[in-house]
Amino acid sequence: MIPTWEYDVFLSYSGDDTSRNFIDHLVKALNKKGILVASCGGGGIPVSSKSDVGAIGGSRFGIVVFSNNYASSLSCLDELLNMVESHTTILPVFYDVDPSTVRKQSHSFKEAFDHHMLVFHRDLDKVQTWRKALSEVAGISGFHLVDKSETQCIQQIVEVVLTRLNDSFSNVVDDLVGLDHRIHQLITSYLMLQSGEVRTIAICGVPGIGKTTIARSLCHKVSGEFQGTCFLSDVSQASRKYGLQKLQGQIISEICKEDTSNLYDAHGSIMVLKDKLRRKRVLLILDGIDDLEQLEMLAGSQDWFGPGSRIIITATDEDLFRNYEVDDIYWPATLEEDEALQLLSLKAFNQPHPPEHYVELSKQIVSLTNGIPAAICAMGTFLFGRSSIEWESTVRRPHENVKW
């Protein structure tokens, strides 16, 4: 079964001594590249302390910003421990603190743990697990602000996260086994970047066809052509969870780099949104739209946007566009048999072609997936390391153990 991620990055930091500007700029830089960030501290999409375990487990990566008061925060220590215990890939950032101070727990970290030893004298094992987690993560090669400016550090963090996310996407769908061709087709035949007109393109298809992966890759490929970029992930879920006003604010914040605390309601924010965007060439990607109101509130019409802007929308339901004008609809094709076999083999055998005695079984498995990349990945992941007898059983009853 393919892992499902709710967020790309979980951000852990102490708000007491970490520059608010640094956190804000880091989150905005990540969001600009379509990287979805969650945090209990107010940076990125907020999650409650009660739900942070799920948010951490639902994140591909963790970024831990160590600062002098980090160890004084019990919530930070718990977040760090949860990341370690859930085997989250962690990128440490050392903000005005030396890595050896964190690793050896000296100076302010020693003071914090001296206090914790007194408070938790009946549960010293808990304190010890925090110590161990700190030492482990501080030993990971990360980013040290003393060596570079905040801007340089943020740029490097974004580059590393993007590289690792792209590796992650490749592992899940092997660049969709043909992703480059799809992106080239979208850019040349649909986006038409040389045109100064505003264009709205919908990417439609059944769940699992690769709409979000295509949109993300497109964002990474062409974002440099625009004055501002915003990638809103899973708009359907985010709008229900946080409200459309929050998403309107995110668009303004990421594209215009402006404070959005003065937005008072979703309908009133439309005028602000139009005023901020109509003079800019922007790339706005709305991923996972399932309701007309979401389109009307976030990208009501093309006259909201400056010349040369591009609006990309991913959706399952084509009927949404009966009452919302788009210039074109791109339908990602299902995988051909040879592409599907390659993807299945990569997931099941870690090689581009199945072993000879698994070829026919692989073809039977592929025929059950209808060429849907997510279904192929789910099958391949489930069948990894299993015997031919188990493969045959899966052919007979494909949906008993495999979900996607």
N, C-alpha and C positions, 0 to 999 in steps of 0.2 A: 504493500500500500504506500502511495506517495505521501511524504510528510506534507501537511498543510500548514502554511505559515500565515499568521494574522499580521505580523509586522516583519520588517526587514531588520530593524535594529532596536534593541532595548538599551536606553541610555540611563546609566546610574551615576549620580553625582551629588555632592553636598552643596546645597544652595547657600550655606552660611559663608563660605569663603571662595567659591568659584565665581569668577566674573560672570554676571548675568549676560553681558554682551557676548562673551565667548560661547556660552551655551546657545544663546539665540542665533548667533552667526553659524555655529556648527549645525544646528537643526535646519536652518534655512538652506544652507549649502547642500545638505543631504537631501532635503525635500526637493530642491531644484532639479536634482538628478533622478527624481522619481523614487527616492528611498524613503520608505515609511518608518517613522521613528515613534516609539512609545516610551513613556517615562512617568514615574510617580512624582517627579519633582516639578512638573510644569513645562518642561521642554518637550516638544513633539506632542503626540496624541496622549492626553492624560489618562492614566489608569489608576484605580484606587489601590491603596496598600493591600487591601484584602484580595485583590485580583492580580497582584503583580507576579505571583508564581505562574499563573496561566499565561500572562503576557510575556514573561521571560521564556517559558517553554514554547510559546508560540512565535518566538523571534528567531530569525536565522543567526543573528550575531548579537553580541553585547559589547557596548562601549562603556568602559569604566573610567571616569575622570577622577583620578586620585588627587586630593588636595590635603592641606594640613589638618583640616577638621573632618576628613572623610570617616576615620575610625570612631569619631565621637557620635556619629549617627547610627543608631541601631537599625534603622530602616535600610541604610546603605549597606551595612554589614550583612543583613539578611538577604538583600538583593544579590550581593556578591556571592554569598554562600549558595543561593538558589541557582545562580548561573553555573557555578562549579559543579554542583550536584546534578544538574540537568545536562552537563557536558556541552554547554553553549560555547561556541567559539568566541573568545574574548579578545578585544583590542584595548589594551590599557593606555591611558593618557595621563602623564604625570604633570599636573598643573601646579607650578611653584613648589614642588616637593621632589626630592631626589628619590629615584627608584630604590636605592639601598635603604633609605629611611622607612619606606613601606615594607620592604622585604624583611628587614631586621626588626621592624617595629620599635624604632628609636624616636627620640624627640617627642613631637606632639602625639605620635602613635603610641609611644610608651605611656604617656600621661593618660591617654584615652583608655588603654587596656588596664592600667592600674585602677582606674575608676570602675571599669566593668568587672574586675576581679572582686571588688568590694560589693557591688550591687548584686552580682550573680554568684556570690560565694557558695550558694547551695546548688549551683548548676555550672560548675567550672568546665564541664565537658563542652558546654555550649560556647564558652569563651574560647576554648581551645580550637573548636571547629572554625571559628572566625579567624583566629590567628593563622591556622593552616591555609585557609582559603586566600587570605591576604598574601602570605608568602608565596603561594603557588602562582597567583596571578601577577604579582610584582616581578616574578622571574621571567615573564613573557616579554619578548622584545616589543616595545611600543613606541610611543611618541612623548618626547620630553620638551616642554615649552622653553626651557632654559636655552636649548640649542637653536631655537628658531623663533620667528615672530608668530603671533596667533594666526595671522592670515596664512602663512606658509604651513603651519601645523594643520589647520583646517583643510587646506587643499590636499595635503598628503593623506589625511584621514579619509576624505571623500574618495580619493583615487584608490586607496587600498580596499575600502568597502565595495566600491564599484567593481574592482577586479575580482574580489571574492564572490560577490553576488553573481557576476557573469559566469564564473566557474560553477557556481551553484546551479544557475539556470542551465548551463551546458550539461551538468550531471543529470538534471531532471529530464531534459528533453534533447540532449545532445545538439544544442543549437537548433532544436526542432528538426534535425536532420533535413536541412533545406531552408533554414531561417534566412540565410544571406540572400537567397533567390527571392523570397517573399518580401524582404525589406527593400531590395533593389526595385522590385515591381511596384511597391507602394510609393517609393520616392519618385520614380520616373513617370509612372502612369496616373498616380492619384494625387500626391502632394503638389507636384509641379512647383517646386520652390522658386523657379525663375519668375513666376507670375506675381504681380503686385496686388492681385485681388485677394480678398479673404476667402479661404476655402474651408469647408467643413466636411470631414470624411468620417464615415461610420465603419467600424470593423465588426461584422456580425457573424454569428455562427453558434453552433451547439456548445454546451459546456464541455471544456476539455480540449477544444480544438486549437488552443494556443493564442487566443485573442490578447490576453494580458501580456504574455511573453513577447509577442510581436510589438505591442504598443510600447513596452519598456525598451526594447532594443531600438525601436524607431526613435524614441526620446533620446537615448544615449548617442545615436548616430547623427541626429540633425539639430540638437539643441543649440549648438554653436552658431546656427544661422539666424537666431532670434535674439531680440533685446531682453526677453524674459521668458522663462519656462516654468510651467507648473504641471506636475503629474499628481492627480488625485486618485488614489487607489481605492478600489471597492466602494464607490460612491454610494451604492445602495445601502450597505451596512453602515457606513460612516454617517450618512445623513440621518438615518434612524437613531443612531447612537448619540450623535453630537449635535444634530440639527444643521440645516442648510446655511444658517448664518455663520457657523464656525467654518464651513467649507468656503464660503464667500471670502471670509477673512483670510483664510489660508492662501487663496488665489492672489489677493492683493499683497499679502505679506511676502510671498515668494517672488512674485513678478516685479513688484514696485519697491520692495524692501521698506515698507512703511508700517507704522503701528496701526492696528485695527481695533483698538479698544473702544473707539467711538462708534462702532457699528451697533445700532440699537435693535434692528429686527431684519429678517430676511428680505421682506419687500422693500423696506426703506434703504437697504444696502445696495439694491440694484443700481440706483443712481450713482452711488459712490463707485461701484464696480465699473460702470460704463465710463465715468469720467476719468478713472485711472488708466483704463486699458485702451481707449479709443485712439490714443496718440502713439501707441507702441506696437511694434511687430512682435507678436507673442506666439508661443506654442503652448496650447492648453490641451492636456489629455485628461479626459474624464473616463475613468475605467469602471466598468461594472454598473452602468446606468440601467435602471429597470422601471423608471417612472417619468412621465412627461414633466412633472413639476421640477424634478432635479435639473432637467435641461433648461427649463424656463428661468430658473433662479440662478443658474451658474453660467449659462451661455445662451441667453435669450434669443439673440439674433446677431447676424454678422456685423451690424453697424455698431455693436459694442466694442469692436476690436479695430486696431490700426491696420493700415494697408500691409498686405503680405502676411497677415496672421494665418495660423492654421489651428483648427480645432479638431481633435481626434476623439472619437467616442467609441467605446466598446460596449456591446450589448448583445444579449441573446435574442431579444424580441424585435424583429424587423418592424412590427406594427407601430413601434414608438415613432417611427419616422414618417408616418402618414400625416401627422400634425406638427412635424418639426422638419424644417427644410435642411437637407444635406446635399452636397454637390455630388457625392458618389458613395457607394457602399462597396466595401471590399469584403469578399467572402473567402477566408482562408480555406484552402483545399485540404481534404483529408490526405493522409500519406498514401503514396503508391505502395504496392506490395514490397518492392525492394527496400524502400525507405523504412517501412514498418518493420520489416525483418531486421534491418540494421539497428533500429532503435530498440527492439525487443532483445536482440542479442547483446547490445551494450549494457542493458539493465540486468539481464539474466546471466550473462557469461563474461562480462567485462571485455568483450571483443566485438569487432564490427560484424562478424559472421558467426552463425551458430555452428557448433561441431556437427560433423556429417551425420551422426546418428540422431541428431535433434532437429534436422532441417524440416522434415515432414511435420513433426509435432509443432515446430515453431510456426509453420505456415497455417496449421489448424488454429493455433492460438491467435495469430494475427487476424484470421478471418472472423474471429468472434468480436474483434474490437472495432470493426468498421473504419479502420484507419484513423481513429481518434488518438492523438498523442498521449493524453493523460491516461486513457484506458490501457494503451500499450505499455506505458511506464509502470502502471499499477500491476499489470500481469507479470512483467519482467521482474519487478522487485519481489513480488510474491513467490515466483518460481526460482529465484536465485538459490543455488545450492541444493535444489530438490531433485529427486530421482526421476527417471523417465516414467516410472509408475505413477508418481504424483502428478507429472505433467498430463498423463493420459486421463487421470481422474479429474483434473481441472478442465480438460477439453469436454468431458461429459457434464460436469457441473461447474461452469465457469464463474457463477456469481455467488457461490456459497461463502467463499473466503476473501474475495477480491472486491474492494470498494474503491471508488475514485470520485 
